[in-house]
Amino acid sequence: MIDVCFFSGEVSTDFAEAVRLGVEAGANSVEIRGGLWGKRIQEIDDDDVKRMQEVLASHHAHVASIGSPVGKCDIDSEKEYDAHRRYFDRMIELARVFQTRIIRGFVFWKPNRKTDRGRPDLSLYIDQIVEKIAPMLPLAEEAGVTLSIETEGSTLLGTCGEIRTVFDALGNSPVLSVCWDVRNSLNCGEPLREGYNLVKGNVTHFHVKPNANKTMDPIDDHGLTYADLFQIAIADGFQGAASIEHWGTPEEMLKGVRELRTVIDRMLAI
C-alpha cells in the first residue's frame, strides 16, 4: 500500500520536531529536501545524516524519497550543470544510507519561466536534454536507484506528455521514472487520465497539493479523487509513497498528512 509521506522542512526546520509531528499526524515516511537543522539536502554532512537516522529510528519512520534539486538549473549554463552533476553523486550516496531508491529530479528551468505561462517547444531542447541527462543513467543503474522526474511547470517537463517525449528520446531507460505532481500537471493544462496513460507503469512517487479549498479532494472539476488515482496506479504496479507538499503553514501541512492518512486507511479497509 502507499506510504504516507510529507516534506519535513515544511513542518519544521528542526528535523526531529518535523518527524515527531508528522508521525503523530499519521505519516510513516518523510521526503527530505530542506529545513534540515538549517541545511538543504545537498549541504548535509555525515554527522547530520547520523542524527537524522537516529531521529527516524526513534519514530519508526523512514525516508521515502530524496527531494533533491538535481536539474533545477539553466540548461545553457555548464557551471550550473556541473554543480548539479556533483549533487547527483551525493544524492546517490544519501539514497544508499537512507535506504531509498527514489531520487526526485527535474529537467532544467524553462526559459522565461517567470513571465511565460506557455509550454516550451521540446524539439528545441531535446538534444541538449539527452546530452546532459544520459550520463547520469549508468550511475543510477549501478547504484540501484531511479531518477524520478517531477512534473514541474517551471521546468521543461511540466506534463506527463513532456516526460514521455524525453523518456523516449533517452531510450526509455529503466532507471528513469516519474514523480507525478498531479496539480502541477493540471496547471500545465494536461487532463489527468490522459496524462497518466502516457506514463502508466512509470510512476514511482506522488506529490499531493491541496485544492482551492485546502483539501485533497476533489482534484478537479470532474470529481476525480486521489484515491481514484492511487487505485489506478496500484493496479499498474505502483509501490511507493505520496508526499504532502505546499499546503501552507505547518498546521496546514499536518492537516494534509491527516487527510492523506484517512484516504489510505479507507483504501485499506475496502
N, C-alpha and C positions, 0 to 999 in steps of 0.2 A: 504494500500500500504506500501511499505518498507520505513522505516525511513533512512535518510542519516546520517551516524554516522562517528566518527573518534576518534582516541586515542589522547586526548587533550595534553598529555605530549610530543608527537612527533611534535607538532606545536609550543608550548612554555612551559617553566617551570613556567610561570606566567599564572595561570588558567584563570584569567579574560581576558588576551590577547588572549589565545588559543581559548576560546569560541567566542570571538568577531570575530577573523579572520575566524574561521571555519564556523560560521553562515553567514558571509559575502560571503564565498565561496559557500554556498548552503546547509550546514548541518542544521539539526533541532534537533540533539541529539549528545551526547558525550558518549564515553566509558572511564571510569576513572580508571587509573592504577598507574601512577607516574607523576612526574612533577607538583605536586600539591603544588605550592609555596615551592619547595624543599623537599616535603614529598612524600612517597609512600602511596598507598591506605590503607595499614594496619597500617600506622602511623598517619593518620589524627585524630584530636580530634573534639569535638563537636563545638568548635569555628570555626575550619576550615570548617566544614560541613555547618554552618550557612552562612559563607562567600560565599561558593560555591553555596548554594541555592539562595542567592541574585544575584550572577552573572548570573546564569541560568535564573532566572525570568526576569532579565533586558533585556535578549536577546531572550526571548520566546523559550528557549531550555530546554531539559530535559535529564536525564541520561537514556540511553537505556540499559546499561549493566555495572555491577560492574566487572571490569577487574582484578579479584583477582588472587593472586599467589597460591591459595589453591591447593595442590597436587604436586607442583613442588618441591619435596623433595625426599630423599632417602627412598625407601620402607623398608629398613632394619634398619633405624635409628628411634628408638622410640622417641628420643629427638626432632628430626625434625618433626616427625608426630604429636607429642603433640602440638608443636608450630602452626602447620597448622590447627589442630582442633580448637585451640583458634582463629586463623584467621577467620575460617569459622563462628564462633559465631559472630564476629564483622562484617563480610560481610553481614550476615542476618540483623543485625541492620542497616547497611548502605542501604541495599536494601529497607528496610521499609521507612527510612527517605527520600530516593531519589525516592521512588515510582516506583521501577522497580522489576520485578520478576526474572530477569536474573542475575545469579552469574556465571561468567565464572570460570572453574576449570580444573584441569589436573589429570592424574592418574600416578604419580610417574616417576621420572627420569629413563630412560633406562640405564642399566649398560653399561659402556664403551661408553657412547654416543658421546664422543669427538673423538673417533677413529674408532668406528664400525658403518658403514652406513647401516648394515643389520637390519632386523626387528626381534624383540625378539620372543622367543617361549613362548606365553602367558600361556601355560599349566604349566610352571614352577612358575608362579606368581599368578595364578588366585585365589587360596585360600587366599593368603595374601591380594590381592586387595579386595576381598569380605569382609574379616575381618575388613579392615580399612575404606572402603567406606560405608559399611552398616550402621554404627552408625550415619552417617550424614543425612541419608534419612528421619528418623522421624522428625528431626529438621527442615529440608527443608519443609516437608509436613505441619507441624504445622504453619510455617511462611508463607506458600503460595508462596514459591519461587521454582525455578528449578536450579539444579546444571547442568550447560551447559558445558559438557566436550569438550574441544577443541582437534581437530586432530592436534597433535604436534609431529614431528618426533623424538625429543629428549626425549620424554616420552615413556612409554609402549604402549600408544594408539596414533598411528600416522595416522591411516586409519579408515574409517567408518566401515570396516570389523572388525577391532580390537575392536572398540567401541561396535559393535553389540555383540561380544563374551562376553564382560564384562557385558553389559546390561542384556543379557540372564542369566548370572550367578547370577545377582542381582535381578532376578525375574521381570525384565522389570518394575521397579518402575516408577510410573507416574511423579515423581519429578526429574527423570534423563532425560536429553535431550542433544542435540548436538550443539556445536559451531563449525560450519564447516568452517575451514580454507582451502579453496579449493586448494590453491597451496601447502600447507603442505601435503595434501593427494596425490597430483600428485607427489611430490618429494619423497614420500614413495612408488611410483610405482603403485598406485591404479587408474584405469580408473574412470573418474568422474561419468558417468552414472551408472556403476556397483556399485560403492561405495554408491552413493545416494540411490539406490534401497534398500540397506541394512538398511538405517536409515530413510526411507521415512516416513514422518509424525512426526519425532522426532527432526527435525532441528528447533532451536529457535533463532539462531543468525548466521550471516555470518561474516567472515573476508576477506577483499579484498586486496590482494597484487598485485603489477604490474608484467607484463611480462618482458622479457629481453629488450624490447623497452620502458620501463617505461610508459606503457599504460595498461588499464584494459583488453582490448580485442585485439586479441583473447586470450582465456585462454590456449588453447593447439593446437597441430598440426592439429586437426580435425575442427578447426574453431569455436568451441563452445564458446559462449559468456556468460557473467554474466546475461544478460537479459534472455537468454535461461534457465539458472539455476533458476533464480528468478521466472520466469513464471511457471516452473515445481513445485517449492516449494509452490508457492501461490495456485496453483491448489490442492495441498495436504494439504492446511490449514495454511500455514506459515503466521504469522503476527508478524513482528519483524523489526530488523534493520540490516544493513550491515555496518561494520566499516572499514574505510580506515586505513591500518596499514603498517608500514615498507616500505614506499615509498622513504625514504631518508631524504633530507633536509626538513625544514618546508615549503619551497616553493613547493617542490615536493609533500609533503603531501596535501597541499591545491589544487594543480593540480589534485590529485586523488579525492578529495572531489568534485571538479567541474565536473570531468568526471562522477563520480557516480551520481551526481545530474542530469546531462544530460541524462544518461541512464534511471533513474527513471522517469524523465519528459516525455521522449519518450514513455515509457510504459504506462503512464497515458493518453497519447494522443491517444493511439490506441483504 
